[in-house]
Amino acid sequence: MLRTGKATADRRDADVLVEFEVGVDAIGLTGGFTFADLALESLGTSTLIKIDPSLPSDRPADGPKNRILGFVNRVTPDELSPNSFVRVDIGLA
């Protein structure tokens, strides 16, 4: 699960997802965020997941836009789709 309220501006502080299996696993997103709210960036054979910097200013994001949510090891951005993510509503941002 990637908590949008815990997004960071420093890659060293971001969550890291290991052993993610495309088509089997799903990444939970809090705060009402969906795949459409994300920006995926390639880092070699991994993916950096960020809050999309083009979101409208009224979109509830914690802190400045373009914040880093996490990394997915050994999965490239083109392997991730809307089906790779699920909304999680457990009272955490």
C-alpha positions as CSV (number, residue, x, y, z in Angstrom):
1,M,0.0,0.0,0.0
2,L,1.3,3.5,-0.9
3,R,-0.1,6.1,1.5
4,T,-0.5,9.4,-0.3
5,G,-0.2,11.3,2.9
6,K,3.3,9.9,3.4
7,A,4.6,11.0,0.0
8,T,8.1,12.4,0.1
9,A,10.2,14.7,-2.0
10,D,13.3,12.6,-1.4
11,R,13.6,9.2,-3.2
12,R,15.6,7.8,-0.3
13,D,12.6,8.1,2.0
14,A,10.1,6.5,-0.4
15,D,8.5,3.1,0.1
16,V,10.0,0.2,-1.9
17,L,7.8,-2.6,-3.2
18,V,9.7,-5.8,-3.8
19,E,8.6,-9.1,-5.4
20,F,5.6,-7.4,-7.1
21,E,4.1,-9.7,-9.6
22,V,2.3,-8.0,-12.6
23,G,-1.1,-9.5,-13.1
24,V,-1.1,-11.1,-9.6
25,D,-0.5,-8.3,-7.1
26,A,-2.1,-4.9,-6.7
27,I,-0.8,-1.7,-5.2
28,G,-3.2,0.0,-2.7
29,L,-3.6,3.8,-2.9
30,T,-5.0,5.8,-0.1
31,G,-6.6,9.3,0.0
32,G,-9.0,8.6,-2.9
33,F,-6.1,8.4,-5.5
34,T,-6.3,6.2,-8.6
35,F,-4.0,5.3,-11.4
36,A,-5.1,8.5,-13.3
37,D,-3.6,10.6,-10.4
38,L,-0.1,9.0,-10.8
39,A,3.0,9.8,-12.8
40,L,5.2,6.7,-13.5
41,E,8.9,7.2,-14.2
42,S,11.4,4.6,-15.4
43,L,14.5,4.1,-13.3
44,G,16.4,1.4,-15.1
45,T,14.4,-1.8,-14.6
46,S,12.2,-0.3,-11.8
47,T,9.4,2.3,-11.6
48,L,9.2,5.4,-9.5
49,I,5.6,6.2,-8.6
50,K,4.7,9.9,-8.0
51,I,1.6,12.0,-7.5
52,D,1.0,13.5,-11.0
53,P,2.2,17.1,-11.0
54,S,-0.6,18.1,-13.4
55,L,-3.4,17.5,-10.9
56,P,-5.7,20.5,-10.3
57,S,-4.9,22.6,-7.3
58,D,-8.1,21.5,-5.5
59,R,-7.0,17.8,-5.6
60,P,-6.4,16.7,-2.0
61,A,-2.7,15.9,-2.0
62,D,-0.5,16.2,1.1
63,G,2.2,18.8,0.3
64,P,3.6,19.9,-3.0
65,K,2.7,18.2,-6.2
66,N,5.1,15.7,-7.9
67,R,5.7,14.0,-4.6
68,I,7.2,10.5,-4.6
69,L,5.0,7.6,-3.3
70,G,7.3,4.7,-3.9
71,F,9.3,2.4,-6.1
72,V,8.4,-0.9,-7.7
73,N,11.5,-3.0,-8.1
74,R,12.0,-5.0,-11.3
75,V,8.8,-3.7,-12.9
76,T,8.9,-1.1,-15.7
77,P,6.2,1.6,-16.1
78,D,4.8,0.0,-19.3
79,E,4.1,-3.2,-17.2
80,L,1.8,-1.3,-14.8
81,S,-1.8,-0.5,-15.7
82,P,-4.9,0.7,-13.9
83,N,-5.5,-2.9,-12.9
84,S,-2.2,-2.8,-11.0
85,F,-3.7,-0.4,-8.5
86,V,-6.7,-0.4,-6.1
87,R,-8.2,2.3,-3.9
88,V,-7.9,1.6,-0.2
89,D,-10.1,3.4,2.3
90,I,-9.0,2.5,5.8
91,G,-8.9,6.0,7.2
92,L,-5.3,6.6,6.3
93,A,-4.1,9.3,3.9
